[in-house]
Amino acid sequence: MFKIFKNKKILITGHNGFKGSWLTIWLSIIGANVIGISLKNNDKKNHFNLVKSKIKVKSYYFDIREKLKLQKIVLKEQPDFIFHLAAQSLVYKSVKNPRFNWETNVIGLLNLLESILKLKKKCCGIIITSDKCYKNLEQKKGYKETDILGGIDPYSASKASAEILFHSFFKTFIKNKKKNIKLCTARAGNVIGGGDWSNFRLIPDCMKMWLKNKTPVIRNPNSTRPWQHVLEALFGYLVLASELSRNEKINGNSFNFSSNKIKNITVINFLEKIKSKWPEVNWKIKSTNNFYESSLLQLNNTKAKRLLKWTARLNITETIEFVVDWYKEFKINQKGIFNISCKQIYEFMKKKI
């Protein structure tokens, strides 16, 4: 399906992060030449660190706020495709350190866009933002790409700002001026899957406790999240990049990726479904919360379905099986992580839409 990426140079920023590590593995096993840019992560349980010896990837470690370094690598490597995932991605960290959050998510993106602008060869770039870029009105209908952008916390606001920056930059410097450059943004929310060890995120917080046979404390049990496996979102990014490379009409567009197969599942419902797969796990409910989080987030993916022919592949049961199986394998045999990660990628690709 993705023959277009074989033997191509593909630059991934944030390649050792949660989504970045899965994308790096996926592209590597289908024959792409992957170049990664990330901050160094010495955590032994980091997904990328567990698999890097098994894949072919050229890694650079520095901060994307360092414009000259970023520009140097982009011009040196001359990528055919770029997936920009590097970001400060957590609400609580954006509150603790708003300057780093804003500089990384907005100035870091500007640095990349200015670097891409200097390329003379053809290049397609997918800029990953977030479902939290929308002004959240707690509405039940999903947000469309044309809905108002906004954000209360620094993280959400920075992602809305990144979208505004992108569209301004595209219309000013690229549209009708740089025909070799094609760019889109992609918005997805609350992706889950093996290898996520972030703090203050439901699945990794629970898994870290359950792997130690402890009981996690749950906040916002009645909140609804747009649950989808990380491979669903990455599949969307890959489909978008593939289509963008041959379809000028979508250049400069934004696309939502969300699952129609998993809807209106609250945190507590999701945990109960995990327990049906893993009976030993339990949790406690916390009555108070120290920082704001939206209780309802849904995206409308009609545009991706119509223009990209993309749709979700995994139902709730399959999603939970992928997640639980990965973490169980981690507990039993960390050396087998590459195998189970590849197994899940291949199984996902075989799923019927």
C-alpha positions in Angstrom: 0.0 0.0 0.0 2.8 2.4 0.8 5.3 1.5 -1.9 5.8 5.2 -2.5 7.9 5.4 0.7 10.3 2.6 -0.2 13.9 3.8 -0.6 12.7 7.4 0.1 14.5 9.6 2.6 12.0 10.3 5.4 12.7 12.8 8.2 10.8 12.3 11.4 11.1 14.9 14.2 10.3 13.4 17.5 11.2 9.9 16.2 12.0 8.5 19.7 8.7 9.7 21.2 5.5 7.6 21.5 4.0 8.1 18.1 7.4 8.8 16.5 8.8 5.4 17.5 5.9 3.5 16.0 6.2 5.6 12.8 9.9 5.0 12.6 9.4 1.2 13.0 6.6 1.2 10.4 8.5 3.1 7.8 11.7 1.1 8.4 10.1 -2.3 7.9 8.5 -1.1 4.6 11.9 -0.1 3.3 12.2 3.7 3.8 15.4 5.4 4.7 14.5 7.0 8.0 16.3 10.0 9.5 15.2 11.1 13.0 15.6 14.2 15.1 14.8 14.2 18.8 15.9 15.1 22.2 18.0 12.4 23.8 16.0 9.9 25.9 18.0 7.5 28.1 15.0 5.7 29.6 15.6 2.0 29.1 11.9 1.3 28.7 11.5 3.9 25.9 10.0 2.2 22.9 12.6 3.5 20.5 15.5 2.5 22.7 14.0 -1.0 22.9 13.9 -1.5 19.1 16.6 0.8 17.7 19.1 -2.0 17.3 16.7 -3.9 15.0 15.9 -1.1 12.6 17.8 1.1 10.2 17.6 4.7 11.2 20.0 7.7 11.3 19.5 9.7 14.5 20.3 13.2 15.4 19.8 14.4 18.9 19.2 18.1 19.5 16.5 20.6 20.3 14.3 21.8 17.4 14.4 25.3 18.9 18.0 25.4 17.6 17.2 26.8 14.2 20.6 26.6 12.6 21.2 23.0 13.6 17.7 22.0 12.3 18.3 23.9 9.0 21.7 22.3 8.6 20.3 18.7 8.9 17.3 19.4 6.7 19.6 20.7 3.9 22.1 18.0 4.5 19.7 15.1 4.3 17.4 16.4 1.6 14.3 14.4 2.7 11.6 13.4 0.3 9.0 13.4 3.1 8.9 15.0 6.5 6.7 14.0 9.5 6.9 16.7 12.2 5.9 15.1 15.5 8.4 16.8 17.9 6.5 18.7 20.5 5.8 19.3 24.1 2.7 17.2 24.2 1.3 17.2 27.8 -1.1 19.7 29.4 0.4 19.5 32.9 3.9 20.2 31.6 2.6 23.2 29.6 1.3 24.6 32.9 4.5 23.9 34.7 6.8 25.3 32.0 4.8 27.4 29.6 7.8 29.1 27.9 9.3 25.7 26.9 5.9 24.6 25.7 5.4 27.7 23.5 8.9 27.8 22.2 8.9 24.1 21.2 5.4 23.9 19.7 5.4 27.2 17.9 9.0 28.5 17.4 10.1 24.9 16.8 7.6 24.6 14.0 8.6 27.9 12.6 12.2 26.8 12.5 11.2 23.7 10.6 9.0 25.6 8.1 11.8 28.0 7.4 14.2 25.1 6.9 11.8 23.4 4.5 11.5 26.6 2.5 15.2 26.4 1.6 14.8 23.0 -0.1 15.0 23.0 -3.8 14.0 19.4 -4.4 10.4 18.1 -4.1 9.3 17.5 -0.5 6.0 16.6 1.2 5.6 17.5 4.9 2.9 16.4 7.4 2.8 18.7 10.4 1.2 16.9 13.4 -0.8 19.1 15.8 -3.7 18.0 18.0 -7.4 17.7 18.5 -6.9 20.2 21.3 -6.2 22.9 18.7 -10.0 23.5 18.6 -11.8 25.9 20.9 -13.6 23.4 23.0 -17.3 24.2 23.5 -18.0 20.8 25.0 -20.2 20.0 22.0 -21.3 16.5 21.2 -20.9 16.8 17.5 -17.4 16.4 16.2 -15.2 19.4 15.4 -14.6 20.0 11.7 -11.4 21.4 10.2 -13.1 24.7 9.6 -14.2 25.2 13.3 -12.8 27.9 15.5 -9.3 27.3 16.9 -8.5 28.0 20.5 -7.3 26.6 23.8 -7.5 27.4 27.6 -4.3 25.7 28.8 -0.9 26.5 27.3 -0.6 23.2 25.4 -4.0 23.6 23.7 -3.4 27.2 22.9 0.1 26.5 21.5 -1.3 23.8 19.2 -4.0 26.3 17.9 -1.2 28.8 17.4 0.8 26.2 15.5 -2.1 25.7 13.1 -2.5 29.5 12.6 1.3 29.8 12.1 1.2 27.0 9.5 -1.6 28.4 7.4 -0.2 31.9 7.5 3.3 30.6 6.5 1.9 28.4 3.7 -0.2 31.2 2.2 2.5 33.8 2.4 5.6 31.8 1.4 4.6 28.5 -0.3 1.3 28.7 -2.1 1.8 29.5 -5.8 5.5 30.3 -5.0 7.2 27.1 -4.0 5.8 24.3 -6.2 8.3 21.8 -4.9 7.0 22.0 -1.4 3.7 20.4 -0.3 2.5 20.6 3.3 -0.6 19.6 5.3 -1.4 19.5 9.0 -2.9 16.5 10.7 -5.0 16.5 13.9 -5.7 13.5 16.1 -6.4 13.1 19.7 -5.8 10.7 22.6 -3.9 8.0 20.8 -3.1 5.0 22.9 -0.9 2.0 22.5 2.2 0.2 23.7 5.2 2.2 24.5 3.5 5.3 26.0 5.1 6.0 29.3 3.9 9.7 29.7 2.8 10.9 33.1 -0.7 12.1 33.7 -2.1 10.1 30.8 -4.7 7.4 31.6 -3.3 4.3 29.9 0.5 4.8 30.7 -0.3 5.8 34.3 -2.4 2.7 34.7 0.0 0.4 33.0 3.0 1.6 35.1 1.0 0.8 38.2 -0.5 -2.5 36.9 2.9 -3.8 35.8 4.0 -3.4 39.4 0.8 -5.0 40.7 -0.4 -1.7 42.2 -3.7 0.2 42.0 -3.7 3.5 40.0 -5.8 6.5 40.9 -8.2 7.7 38.2 -9.2 11.3 37.6 -12.2 12.4 35.5 -13.8 9.0 35.2 -16.8 10.3 33.3 -14.8 12.2 30.7 -15.2 11.1 27.1 -12.1 10.7 25.0 -11.7 10.1 21.2 -10.0 6.7 21.8 -8.0 5.4 18.9 -4.9 3.2 18.7 -1.7 5.0 17.7 -1.6 2.9 14.5 -4.9 4.4 13.4 -3.5 8.0 13.5 -0.2 7.0 11.9 -2.0 5.2 9.1 -3.9 8.5 8.6 -0.6 10.5 8.4 0.9 8.0 5.9 -2.2 8.0 3.7 -2.2 11.8 3.8 1.5 12.0 2.9 1.0 9.5 0.0 -2.0 11.4 -1.4 -0.3 14.8 -0.9 2.6 13.7 -3.0 0.4 13.3 -6.1 -2.6 15.6 -5.4 -1.9 19.3 -5.5 -5.5 20.1 -4.6 -5.1 19.1 -0.9 -1.8 21.1 -0.5 -2.1 23.4 2.5 -5.1 21.6 4.0 -5.7 20.3 7.5 -7.2 16.9 8.2 -8.8 15.3 11.3 -8.2 11.6 12.1 -10.5 10.0 14.6 -12.2 6.6 14.9 -15.9 6.1 14.0 -15.6 2.6 15.4 -15.1 3.9 19.0 -17.5 6.6 20.1 -18.8 7.9 23.4 -16.7 5.7 25.6 -16.0 7.3 29.0 -12.8 6.7 31.0 -14.6 4.3 33.4 -16.2 2.4 30.5 -12.8 2.0 28.9 -11.2 0.7 32.0 -14.0 -1.8 32.5 -13.3 -3.1 29.0 -9.6 -3.4 29.8 -10.5 -5.3 32.9 -12.5 -7.8 30.8 -9.3 -8.5 29.0 -7.0 -8.3 32.1 -9.2 -9.3 35.1 -6.4 -8.8 37.6 -6.3 -5.0 37.2 -8.2 -2.5 39.5 -8.3 1.2 40.1 -9.4 3.9 42.5 -11.3 7.1 41.7 -9.9 10.5 42.7 -12.6 13.1 43.6 -10.6 16.2 42.8 -8.4 17.4 40.0 -5.7 20.1 40.1 -5.8 21.3 36.5 -8.3 21.8 33.8 -9.0 19.2 31.2 -11.8 19.1 28.6 -14.4 16.5 29.5 -15.6 16.0 25.9 -13.5 16.0 22.7 -14.6 14.6 19.4 -13.4 15.1 15.9 -15.3 14.9 12.6 -13.3 12.9 10.1 -15.6 13.3 7.1 -13.0 15.2 5.1 -10.3 12.5 5.5 -12.8 9.8 4.6 -14.0 11.8 1.5 -10.7 13.1 0.1 -8.2 10.4 1.4 -10.5 7.4 1.5 -9.2 6.9 5.1 -11.2 5.3 7.8 -10.4 3.6 11.1 -9.7 -0.2 11.1 -9.8 -1.2 14.8 -12.9 -1.6 17.0 -12.8 -1.1 20.8 -12.0 -4.8 21.5 -9.2 -5.0 19.0 -7.8 -1.7 20.2 -7.7 -2.9 23.8 -6.2 -6.2 22.8 -3.3 -4.4 21.0 -2.7 -2.2 24.1 -2.9 -4.9 26.7 -0.9 -7.5 24.7 2.0 -5.0 24.2 2.3 -4.1 27.9 2.0 -7.7 28.9 4.9 -8.6 26.5 6.9 -5.8 28.0 6.5 -7.2 31.5 7.5 -10.7 30.3 10.2 -10.1 27.7 11.4 -6.6 26.9 13.7 -8.2 24.2 10.5 -9.2 22.3 9.2 -5.7 22.0 10.4 -5.2 18.4 8.6 -8.5 17.4 5.3 -7.6 19.0 5.4 -4.0 17.6 6.0 -5.4 14.1 3.4 -8.0 14.6 0.8 -5.4 15.5 1.7 -3.2 12.6 1.4 -6.2 10.2 -1.9 -7.2 11.8 -3.2 -3.7 11.5 -2.3 -3.5 7.8 -4.3 -6.7 7.2 -7.4 -5.4 8.9 -10.3 -4.8 6.5 -11.8 -1.3 6.5 
